[in-house]
Amino acid sequence: MAEDDQSEGPARASPGPGRLRDQLVVLPCIDSMVQASRFPAFGAARELDFLPPALPSTLLFRVQTDGPDAIVIAEGEAFLSRAGNRSALQEVFAGTPTVLLATQATAAIARSAARLNIFSVLPLQVTAHQLVTALSATADGFAVTLPRRPTPSEAIRVREELTAREVEVLRLMARGQTNKQVAARLNISEHTAKFHVSSVLAKLGARTRTEAVTIGMTRGVVAI
């Protein structure tokens, strides 16, 4: 969204103590408050600022009142099967990046989610880092789904585009490593690490690190 966009939306309170201004404010949606403890990635992803969970029945209201940057829906199959006001949900998900977590992240589930304008579908058993990466990529306009494994030719093509060192760098980028951390891990200079990162972005046609990682995921070079 452009910085000068003046469209009105829910008022966002200024960051409170401990909240980073560049954190994504995420609204989790779960079937019951008891189930919140089943998804430790919610609390462990420190790069994200999680709002108190919403129930499916209160999701529309909570989005309107809290104005989250993104939504993550657990127990996705149940949510899709019981989705109520579909036109209202379609509007919400068209305007708010959403990741749906499903027991089986199949192509059928992805198609059902897409009808509601949810294009990122992942397994329930995501780690905190995987959730951060998926939400960041979704917020940047990418669809992160794993309905099928990439073909061997797709993975080979990316590996041929990238050197072995660049593949190592890309995988460290996927773990959230900075240039300095990449340099320390690979025992190279920070300048060299920065060069490798720039080369990875150029070869993959990516504008950002998140985009490069997303391309690596979809082509089977980076595991999520």
Secondary structure, DSSP 8 states (H G I E B T S, - for coil): --TT------------TT--TTSEEEEEE-S-GGGGGG-HHHHH-TTEEE---B-GGGHHHHHHHH--SEEEESSHHHHHHH---HHHHHHHHHHS-EEEEESS--HHHHHHHHTTT--EEEES---HHHHHHHHHHHHTT---B-SS---HHHHHHHHHHS-HHHHHHHHHHHTT--HHHHHHHHT--HHHHHHHHHHHHHHHT-SSHHHHHHHHHHTTSS--
